Amino acid sequence: MGSNLPEYVVRPGEPSRKPPFACIGMQLYGFYIEADRATIQEKLIDPVLNAPRGDSHEQYRTFTDYVLVTYSWTEKCVSTTMPDKDFGYVPEYCWTVWVPLLLVKKELDMHVAQRLVMSPAFIEVDNEWSLVAGREVYGFPKNLGPLTIPLKGEDPALFSNSTLAIDTLGADKKASVQELMRIERTRKLSQAGEAWEDIDDAIKAIAGFLHKSGGLPVPGFNLLVDLLHLARHKEVPAVFLKQFRDALFGDRACYQAVIEAGCEITGFHGGGLLDGEYTMTTADFQSIPIASSLGIDPAGMKCEFPFWANIDFIVEDVKEVWKAGGNG
């Protein structure tokens, strides 16, 4: 598809590569926590994804209290498009808090669910290339900092991540690197966890957990079609607010858009439930208010359905759902 946009200027030392991107050899660990959907809607979804669009006939809405916390280490993050495909790759440590959402459309005074998406409400990586590409290309709200994540074959007993933060805001307060989240295994079980042979086993297991916990909606026709499409294509859809602060008017965005992208799983190399019970502690700094934005107790929460998977995926099927100044 052609474009009348100006050509992107690649400066010497440019950290941003050309999309789409593939992630190869990702060792992923996932933990579900029970948060508060009303708090998430008020603090993370409405102001970020709905308010910028104004009086839109479509809105993103939470439908469950459960959010997914993931820690991952990826062997190779690489562009799939020439000439950047031959540029090289970068490994990546990453922490993400995923909020499952429904895009709801108003039809005949009724709100009808159209499709399922995942919103990365908080995310942190360990390298500048991933940070810049994620923010600049898609709108991932990435921060930078050190992470503790077990590699493949290592004991999955401890996960943590830190970044620059300020506890209480003030003109005389200095930012420092502080821990945002920690997940620790509190008890190792005697038996091995359930193993998944393929991605279909993984999808069934996760869907079964969410169904038992009351975390899945009753699908209407459009949502059912979308879910069948996602299952057939092994795709996890994500939604972002992509924006750039204006240089002249600092409280304005010179570009602002809601972007959706599909993360298609192209390889599954094993997975299953983790052997153990896990507890999470979360910071609530004024500069990064994670706990209060999720409506959870920062002192400690039980993690549910802890699992692991080793996968490959590609981020593609990108669409600009809405753009400021456009017709969305």
N, C-alpha and C positions, 0 to 999 in steps of 0.2 A: 504494500500500500504506500503510495507516494505521500509527500508532505511538503507544504510550502514554508515550513519552519526554517530558521537559519541553521546552518551547519554548526554542530558542536565543535568548539575550538579545543583541541587537545594540546595543552601546554606541556613543556618539558617537566617531567616528574608528576604528571597528572595521576591522582590516585583512583579516579573513577573510570571504570571500564564500561564497554558497550554491552547492554542487555540483549537477550535474556542470559540468566546465570544458572549454572548447574552446581549442585552441591553433591559431592561424591564421597561415600564412606562416612556418613554421619552416624555417630553413636549417640542416640537420643535417650534421655531419661525423662519420664513424665510423672507428675504427681497432681492429682485433683484435690482441690481444697474447697470447702463450703464457705462462700463469701455471702454478700447480701446484694441481690440483683437490683433492688431499688437504689441503693447507694451507688452502685456501679453506673446505673443509667443516668443518675443525676450528676455525678462527678466526672465520669470518663466518656460516656457515649453522647449524651445530649450536647454538651458544649463543644465536643471535638468533631463529631460526625453529622449531627442534626442541625444545630444552631447556625453554622455557616451557610447552610442551604436556604435558610429562611422558611417561608411558608410552603414547604414542599409536600407533594402528595405521597411521598415515600419517606420512611424513617427506619433507622436501625434501632432494634429493641432487644433487650435482654429477655431470655425466656427460662433461665435456670440460675440458681444460686452458685452452681459449680463453675469454677475457672480452672484452667490447666496451666500449671507451672512446668516449664521444660528447661533442662540443662542439656547442652549438646556440645560435642566436639566433632568437627568436620575435617576430614583429611584434605579435601581439595574444594575450594570455591573458585569457579572459573567461568569466564565468558564463553558462550557457545557460538559466538559470531566472529567471523574474520574481520579485521586482522587480530582482534584482541584474543581470539581463541588460542593463538600461538604466542601470546605475551608471557604466559606463566600462570601460576595459581597461588592462592594463599590459604593456609589452614585457618580455622576459626573456632574459638570458644564462644558460646552464646548462652544467654539466659533470657527467657521470655515468659511473660504472663499473658496468656491467651484468654480472651473473653468471647464465648460463642454468642452469636447474634442472629436475628432474623431480620431480613429486609421486609418491611411491612408496607403494603400499598393500600391506600384508602379507595374502596370501591363501594358505591351505593351506601355511604355512611357506615361501612364496615371496614375494619382493618384486616386485610388478608395477607398471610405470610407468603412471600414469593420465593425466597431462597435463603440458604444458610451460609453465613460467612464467619470468619474468625478475626477478631481485632487484637493486634499485639499492643496491649495497653502500656506495658513497660518492656523494655528490651535493652540488653547490654552485650557488647562484644569486646574482644580483646585487641583488635587491630584497626588501624586507621583506614585501610582500604575498604573493609566491610562497613565501617561506620559511614564513610562518605558515600559509597555506592548505595547503601540502604536508604539513607536520608535523601540524597539528591535524585536518585532514579525513581524510587517507589513512594517514599514517605514513611519508611520505618522510623519510629521515634527512638533511634539508637543512642545510648550513652556508651562511654568507653571506660574500661576498668579491668582489674585482675579478677579471674574466676578460678575456682577450684572445682574441677570436674574429673571424675575417674575416666581413664582411657579404656579402650576395649581390653577386656581381660583383667582389669584391676578391680579391687573390691569396691562396690558402690555404697560406701558407708557415709560419705560426707560430700555435700555440695554447698558452695557459697559463692557470693559475688559482691564486689565493692566498687564504689565510684566516688567522684567528688560530690560532697554534700555539705549542707549547712543545717545544723539542728534547729536553731532559732534564728530567723532572718533579722538582720540589722546592719547598719552602715559600718559598724566596727567588727563584724563577724567575718572570719576567714574560712573559706572552703578547705576541706581536707578529705582525703580518701577514707571512706567509712563503709562498713559492711551494710548492705541492703537486705540480704536474705541469707538464711542458712537452713539447710535441710539435713537432718542427721538420722541415721538409723538407730533407733532406741532398743530394738530387740530383733535378733536374728532368729527366724523360724527354723524348725528342724527339718522341714521338707522343702524340696526345690519348688520354685514357683511354676505356674502353668506356662507351657511353651507354645508359641505360635509358629506354625510351619510356613505360612504365607500371609500376605497383606489382608486377604479375606478373613483369616482367623483373627487378625488384629482388629479389623473393623467390627466384626461380630462381638468380640470381647468388650471393646470400649462401648459399643452401642448397648450391650447388655447391662453394663454397669450403670450407664446414664438412665436407661429405662427403669431399672430397679430403684434408682435414687430419685425418680421423678424428674429427671433432667432433660427429657425429650418431649417436644411438643407433639400434639396430634396433627399430622400433616394434612393440609388441604391439597387440592389437585396440583396447583402450580408448585408448591413445595415438594410434593411427592415426586413430580417430574424432575425437579432439581436434584433431589436426593438420589434418585436412580441414576442420573447423569454423573453425579460425583462418584458413586460407587462403581459405575462402569468404567470411568476414566481414572479411578484411583487418585482423585484430585481433592486437595484441601484449599478452599478459596479463602483469601484474606482481604481485608479492607483497611485503607490507610487515609489519613489526611496529609496530603503533600502540600507544603507551603514554604515560601521564602519571605523573610522579613524585608520590608522595603528600606532602602538606604536613606531616603530623604524623610519619609514619614515613618518613624520607628514603631508606631502602634498599628501599622497597616501591613498587609501582605501584598507584595508585587505579583505573586502567583499563588493561587490557592485552589485546590481541587480534591475531590474524593476519588481515590483510585482503588480498583479491585484487581486482584491478580490471582491466578490459579497456580498452586504448587502441586504439580503432577508427580506422583511417586513413580519413578522409573526402575527402581530396584529394591528388593526386600531381601535382607540377608540374615534374618533371624530376629526373634523378639519374644516377649512374654512378661509375666509378672515378676517383680523383684522379690527376693527371698528376705522378708523382714517387715517391720513396722517403722514408720518414719514420722518425725515431728518437724514442723517448720516454725522458725521465728523470723519476724519481719520488722524492719525499721519503719519509722514514720517521721522522717525529717520534714521540716517545713519546705525545704527545697525539692524534696522527692517524697510526697506523702503517700506511700504505697498502702500501708495498713488502713488508713482512714478512707482512702479512695475505693478500697475493696470492701470496707465494712467488716474487717476482721480484727481479732485480738493480736496485737503485735508480740505479746509475750510467749505465745506458743499455740500451735494448732496441729491436729492430727492430719496427716496426709492420707488420702484414700486412693485406692487402685494404683499403687506405684508400679510402673512398668518400664521396660526398655525395648528399644528396637534399633536395628542397624539398617539404614535406608540410603537410597540415592533419590534425588528429586531435581526438578527443573522449575524455575519460576517463569511462567509465560502466560499467555492468554490475558494480557493486560488491557484494561479498559478504563477510560476516564468517565466515571459515572456522572460527575457534576464538576463544573468549573466556574469560578467566580467571573462574572461578566459574560458567561455563555448562556446557553438556552436550557440548562438542566434544572 
